[in-house]
């Protein structure tokens, strides 16, 4: 794996961990209206989904290039 791909992969992993931490904080928060917290939680989940899918795409790219 090239250094550039490693940087991309590590960046995605860190981004996902940050988003998961933000979600955990919203889930455990008692501040603010429930509706706003729910909307924020859904938004973060959507971002986590995007990052997770991007990680899977990158893994597939790496596997396909290693097989060739």
Residue, then its C-alpha position, 0 to 999 in steps of 0.5 A: x500500500x502506498x503512503x498516500x493510500x495509508x494517509x487516506x485510510x488513517x484519515x478516514x478511520x480518525x474521522x469515523x472515530x471522531x464522529x462516533x465520539x460526537x454521537x456518543x456525546x449527543x446520546x448521553x447529553x441531557x442539554x437541549x431539546x430532544x428533537x434537536x438532539x435527535x436531528x443531530x444524531x441522525x446527521x452524525x449517523x449519516x456522516x458515519x455511514x458515508x465514511x464507513x462506505x468510503x472505507x469499504x470502497x478503499x479496501x476494495x480498491x486496495x484488494x483489487x490492486x493487490x490481486x493484479 
